[in-house]
Amino acid sequence: MAGVFPLSDDTVKALAPCNLPFLRRDPFVRSGSSISISELPPSLQDLVRRLYDTLLRIYSSFDQKRYVEHGHLLHLLSETGWHDLLNELRNISLEPRDERLNQVIHDVRGGSLQALGLQLQLLELTQYQPVDTERIYLLTRDHLKIMRNCLPDLDPVRTARDIELREHGVDLLLEKWQQADYRLPDGTASVIVDARYNGVVADRCVEFSALDRVLYNLVNNATRHSVDQRVMIGIFPLFECELPSLRLVVANRIDPVQHAALVQRFGQQWSDLFRGGFTFSSGGQEGHGFGLAICAELVANAYGLSNGAAAINGGYVGARPHGDLFVAWAHWPIAAP
């Protein structure tokens, strides 16, 4: 839906440099923000495997038309102890000095899982629309890929498929975000996408799922803080770059209290949000500020930069105010070798 993004093309172009160096020389076969499942505490290994196996059962229950009988799905939730599983995930204690482990745990219990959990809860309460069935399918599929992206040896067979050459187009982003009614336990938003590019995005599933992690973190953040329950995504190609790239811009409206809190903490350097450690909450919810920091690390990995700080300093990721909008952006190399 071209032309609906709230920033002008000139404003979008001025957000960051348009000629971003591409330093990676090796194929994208693993995300930087990933670990071996053996690096998790034993009790957490079991919990993560149970979650993955449960999601596989849910995903496998859909037919080729992305449909499943709701009664069968509800039986699966009961049989697998779905609610107990989610409660155990919420109660995981993060390690104060292990940033990479915390990033992985954040996305294993974040990503698309929180939205999926709420969709399934609405299904149990019979508060759902026909389109929600496909939404459950997409959220389940995405989270399985996100978990393998975080923990490549969780499912070696499917991970091997994820690194095979296979084109992934921007249509795979549009099918889940365009005109989506996106629900989280602590926020709901209508998502509107303005895509100015319609070609291939990534050559491997592992790379596309890393991009998914970036977008879910950006959209989750925007959904929680949008005061008008709207999130706008702009997808803009940059052909000036050493390697053609996408500029992904996510915008949401914030209130004066949020704006003042950000200015008090960061002045006008809102891109420092991507360094992590800051969470705004007017309702008392706790957070650790990992989401945007993970975006910086994943983008840095995609471009071959040394770390997330380099991505922030180079403008590969960032944020700034624009009127009453909070505007965040991230870049992604198009079908990098």
C-alpha positions as CSV (number, residue, x, y, z in Angstrom):
1,M,0.0,0.0,0.0
2,A,2.3,2.7,-1.3
3,G,1.9,6.3,-0.1
4,V,0.5,5.7,3.3
5,F,3.6,6.0,5.4
6,P,3.4,9.1,7.6
7,L,6.9,10.4,6.7
8,S,7.7,12.0,3.4
9,D,10.2,10.2,1.1
10,D,12.8,13.0,1.8
11,T,12.4,12.6,5.5
12,V,12.8,8.8,5.3
13,K,15.9,9.3,3.1
14,A,17.4,11.8,5.7
15,L,17.0,9.3,8.6
16,A,20.4,7.7,8.0
17,P,23.2,7.4,5.5
18,C,22.2,5.8,2.2
19,N,25.5,4.3,1.3
20,L,26.1,1.7,4.0
21,P,29.3,-0.4,3.8
22,F,28.8,-4.1,3.5
23,L,31.7,-5.9,5.2
24,R,30.5,-9.5,5.5
25,R,32.3,-11.9,3.2
26,D,30.9,-15.2,4.5
27,P,27.5,-16.6,3.6
28,F,24.8,-15.9,6.2
29,V,24.4,-19.4,7.8
30,R,24.0,-18.4,11.5
31,S,22.9,-15.3,13.4
32,G,25.3,-13.6,15.8
33,S,22.6,-13.5,18.5
34,S,22.5,-17.3,18.8
35,I,23.9,-20.0,21.1
36,S,23.9,-23.8,21.4
37,I,21.1,-25.2,23.4
38,S,23.7,-26.9,25.6
39,E,24.6,-23.4,26.8
40,L,21.2,-23.1,28.5
41,P,20.8,-24.4,32.1
42,P,19.5,-28.0,32.0
43,S,16.1,-27.2,33.3
44,L,15.7,-24.5,30.7
45,Q,16.9,-26.8,27.9
46,D,13.9,-29.1,28.8
47,L,11.5,-26.2,28.8
48,V,12.7,-24.9,25.4
49,R,12.4,-28.3,23.9
50,R,8.9,-28.8,25.2
51,L,7.9,-25.4,23.7
52,Y,9.5,-26.2,20.4
53,D,7.8,-29.7,20.2
54,T,4.5,-28.2,21.2
55,L,4.7,-25.6,18.5
56,L,5.7,-28.3,16.0
57,R,2.5,-30.2,16.8
58,I,0.4,-27.1,16.4
59,Y,2.0,-26.2,13.1
60,S,1.7,-29.8,11.8
61,S,-2.0,-29.9,12.5
62,F,-2.7,-27.3,9.8
63,D,-3.5,-28.5,6.3
64,Q,-2.1,-27.0,3.1
65,K,-4.7,-24.3,3.1
66,R,-3.6,-23.2,6.5
67,Y,-6.7,-24.4,8.2
68,V,-7.2,-26.6,11.3
69,E,-10.3,-27.6,13.2
70,H,-10.5,-25.4,16.3
71,G,-11.6,-28.3,18.4
72,H,-8.4,-30.2,17.5
73,L,-6.3,-27.2,18.3
74,L,-8.0,-26.8,21.7
75,H,-7.4,-30.5,22.5
76,L,-3.7,-30.0,21.6
77,L,-3.4,-27.1,24.0
78,S,-4.9,-29.1,26.8
79,E,-2.9,-32.2,26.1
80,T,0.4,-30.4,26.0
81,G,-0.1,-28.3,29.1
82,W,0.1,-25.1,27.0
83,H,-0.7,-22.7,29.8
84,D,1.7,-24.2,32.3
85,L,4.4,-24.1,29.6
86,L,3.8,-20.3,29.0
87,N,3.8,-19.6,32.8
88,E,7.1,-21.4,33.2
89,L,8.6,-19.3,30.3
90,R,7.4,-16.1,31.9
91,N,9.1,-17.0,35.2
92,I,12.6,-17.6,33.7
93,S,15.2,-15.6,35.5
94,L,17.7,-13.8,33.2
95,E,21.4,-14.0,33.9
96,P,22.7,-10.5,34.8
97,R,26.1,-10.9,33.2
98,D,25.4,-13.0,30.1
99,E,24.1,-10.7,27.4
100,R,24.0,-13.2,24.6
101,L,22.1,-15.8,26.6
102,N,19.6,-13.1,27.7
103,Q,19.1,-12.0,24.1
104,V,18.3,-15.6,23.1
105,I,15.9,-16.1,26.0
106,H,14.3,-12.8,25.2
107,D,13.4,-13.9,21.6
108,V,12.5,-17.5,22.5
109,R,9.8,-16.2,24.9
110,G,9.2,-13.0,22.8
111,G,9.3,-13.0,19.0
112,S,5.9,-14.0,17.8
113,L,5.1,-16.2,20.8
114,Q,3.4,-13.5,22.9
115,A,1.0,-12.7,20.0
116,L,0.4,-16.4,19.4
117,G,-0.4,-17.0,23.1
118,L,-3.0,-14.3,23.1
119,Q,-4.5,-15.5,19.8
120,L,-4.9,-19.0,21.3
121,Q,-6.4,-17.5,24.4
122,L,-9.0,-15.7,22.4
123,L,-9.7,-19.0,20.5
124,E,-10.4,-20.7,23.9
125,L,-12.7,-17.8,24.8
126,T,-14.4,-18.1,21.4
127,Q,-13.5,-14.4,20.8
128,Y,-12.0,-14.9,17.3
129,Q,-12.5,-14.0,13.7
130,P,-12.1,-16.4,10.7
131,V,-8.9,-14.6,9.7
132,D,-7.4,-15.5,13.1
133,T,-6.9,-19.1,12.1
134,E,-4.3,-18.1,9.5
135,R,-2.8,-15.7,12.0
136,I,-2.2,-18.6,14.4
137,Y,-0.6,-20.5,11.5
138,L,1.8,-17.7,10.6
139,L,2.7,-16.9,14.2
140,T,3.5,-20.5,14.9
141,R,5.6,-20.9,11.8
142,D,7.5,-17.8,12.5
143,H,8.3,-18.7,16.1
144,L,9.6,-22.1,15.1
145,K,12.0,-20.4,12.7
146,I,12.9,-17.8,15.3
147,M,13.7,-20.5,17.8
148,R,16.0,-22.3,15.4
149,N,17.6,-19.0,14.5
150,C,18.3,-18.5,18.2
151,L,19.3,-22.1,18.9
152,P,20.6,-23.7,15.6
153,D,21.1,-27.2,17.2
154,L,17.7,-27.3,18.6
155,D,16.5,-29.1,15.4
156,P,19.5,-29.9,13.3
157,V,17.5,-31.4,10.4
158,R,15.3,-28.3,9.9
159,T,18.2,-26.0,10.6
160,A,20.0,-27.6,7.7
161,R,17.1,-26.8,5.5
162,D,17.0,-23.3,6.8
163,I,20.5,-22.7,5.4
164,E,19.8,-24.1,2.0
165,L,19.6,-21.6,-0.9
166,R,16.0,-20.6,-1.4
167,E,14.7,-17.2,-2.3
168,H,12.5,-15.3,0.2
169,G,10.5,-12.3,-1.1
170,V,9.0,-9.3,0.5
171,D,5.6,-11.0,0.0
172,L,6.4,-13.1,3.0
173,L,6.6,-10.0,5.1
174,L,3.4,-8.6,3.6
175,E,1.3,-11.7,4.2
176,K,1.7,-11.4,8.0
177,W,2.0,-7.6,8.5
178,Q,-0.2,-5.9,5.9
179,Q,-3.4,-4.8,7.5
180,A,-2.7,-7.1,10.5
181,D,-4.7,-6.7,13.7
182,Y,-1.7,-7.4,15.9
183,R,-2.4,-8.3,19.5
184,L,-0.1,-8.6,22.5
185,P,-0.9,-9.1,26.1
186,D,0.1,-5.5,26.8
187,G,-1.0,-3.8,23.6
188,T,-2.9,-4.0,20.4
189,A,-2.4,-2.2,17.1
190,S,-3.5,-2.2,13.5
191,V,-0.4,-2.6,11.4
192,I,-0.2,-0.8,8.0
193,V,2.6,-1.5,5.6
194,D,3.8,0.9,2.8
195,A,6.1,-1.3,0.7
196,R,8.1,0.3,-2.1
197,Y,9.9,-2.9,-2.9
198,N,8.5,-6.2,-4.1
199,G,11.5,-8.4,-4.9
200,V,13.7,-11.0,-3.2
201,V,14.8,-10.1,0.4
202,A,17.0,-13.1,1.4
203,D,18.5,-16.1,-0.2
204,R,18.2,-18.4,2.8
205,C,15.6,-19.0,5.4
206,V,18.1,-18.5,8.2
207,E,18.7,-15.0,7.0
208,F,15.0,-14.3,6.6
209,S,14.2,-15.5,10.1
210,A,16.9,-13.2,11.5
211,L,15.1,-10.4,9.7
212,D,11.9,-11.6,11.3
213,R,13.5,-11.3,14.7
214,V,14.4,-7.7,13.9
215,L,10.9,-6.8,12.7
216,Y,9.1,-8.6,15.5
217,N,11.1,-6.7,18.1
218,L,10.5,-3.4,16.3
219,V,6.8,-4.0,15.9
220,N,6.3,-5.5,19.4
221,N,8.0,-2.3,20.8
222,A,5.8,0.0,18.7
223,T,2.6,-1.9,19.5
224,R,3.2,-1.6,23.3
225,H,3.7,2.1,23.1
226,S,1.4,3.3,20.4
227,V,-1.2,5.7,21.9
228,D,-3.6,5.4,18.9
229,Q,-3.3,1.6,18.4
230,R,-1.7,2.0,15.0
231,V,1.8,0.9,13.8
232,M,3.1,1.9,10.4
233,I,5.9,0.0,8.6
234,G,7.7,1.4,5.6
235,I,9.9,-0.8,3.4
236,F,12.1,1.3,1.2
237,P,14.9,0.1,-1.1
238,L,18.3,1.7,-1.1
239,F,20.2,1.2,-4.3
240,E,23.0,3.6,-3.4
241,C,24.4,1.1,-0.9
242,E,27.5,-1.0,-1.7
243,L,25.0,-3.9,-1.7
244,P,21.4,-2.9,-2.3
245,S,19.5,-2.7,1.0
246,L,16.1,-2.2,2.5
247,R,15.4,0.6,5.0
248,L,12.7,-0.7,7.3
249,V,11.1,2.1,9.2
250,V,8.5,1.5,12.0
251,A,6.6,4.4,13.4
252,N,4.0,4.8,16.2
253,R,2.5,7.8,18.0
254,I,3.6,8.4,21.6
255,D,2.1,10.7,24.2
256,P,3.8,13.7,25.9
257,V,4.8,11.6,28.9
258,Q,6.6,9.0,26.8
259,H,8.3,11.8,24.8
260,A,9.4,13.6,28.0
261,A,10.8,10.3,29.4
262,L,12.8,9.6,26.3
263,V,14.2,13.2,26.1
264,Q,15.1,13.1,29.8
265,R,17.1,9.9,29.4
266,F,18.5,10.3,25.9
267,G,18.2,14.0,24.9
268,Q,17.9,13.9,21.1
269,Q,20.0,10.8,20.8
270,W,17.2,8.3,20.7
271,S,19.3,5.8,18.7
272,D,20.9,5.0,22.0
273,L,17.8,3.0,22.8
274,F,19.4,0.3,20.6
275,R,22.1,-0.1,23.2
276,G,19.6,-1.7,25.5
277,G,18.9,-1.3,29.2
278,F,15.9,1.1,29.0
279,T,12.2,0.2,29.1
280,F,9.4,2.8,29.4
281,S,6.3,1.7,31.2
282,S,3.4,3.8,32.4
283,G,1.6,0.8,33.8
284,G,4.3,-0.7,36.0
285,Q,5.2,-3.6,33.7
286,E,8.8,-4.7,34.0
287,G,11.3,-5.0,31.1
288,H,14.9,-5.2,30.4
289,G,15.2,-3.3,27.1
290,F,16.7,-6.2,25.2
291,G,14.5,-6.0,22.1
292,L,16.1,-3.0,20.3
293,A,19.6,-4.1,21.3
294,I,18.9,-7.5,19.7
295,C,18.0,-5.6,16.5
296,A,21.3,-3.8,16.5
297,E,23.3,-7.1,16.9
298,L,21.4,-8.9,14.2
299,V,21.8,-6.0,11.7
300,A,25.5,-5.8,12.6
301,N,25.8,-9.5,11.9
302,A,24.0,-9.2,8.6
303,Y,26.4,-6.4,7.4
304,G,29.6,-7.9,8.9
305,L,30.0,-5.2,11.5
306,S,31.9,-5.9,14.8
307,N,28.9,-5.4,17.1
308,G,25.6,-3.6,17.7
309,A,27.4,-0.4,18.7
310,A,28.9,-0.2,15.3
311,A,25.5,-0.6,13.7
312,I,24.2,2.3,15.9
313,N,27.2,4.5,15.2
314,G,27.0,3.9,11.5
315,G,23.2,4.6,11.2
316,Y,22.4,1.0,10.3
317,V,19.8,1.1,13.1
318,G,18.4,4.1,14.9
319,A,15.5,6.1,16.3
320,R,14.4,9.7,16.5
321,P,11.3,11.8,17.2
322,H,9.2,13.3,14.4
323,G,6.4,15.4,15.8
324,D,4.4,13.0,17.9
325,L,5.9,9.9,16.2
326,F,8.5,7.6,17.5
327,V,10.4,6.5,14.5
328,A,12.8,3.5,14.5
329,W,14.6,2.1,11.6
330,A,16.8,-0.9,10.7
331,H,18.6,-1.8,7.4
332,W,18.9,-5.2,5.8
333,P,21.1,-6.2,2.8
334,I,19.0,-7.5,-0.1
335,A,19.8,-11.1,-0.9
336,A,23.4,-10.8,0.4
337,P,25.8,-13.5,-0.9
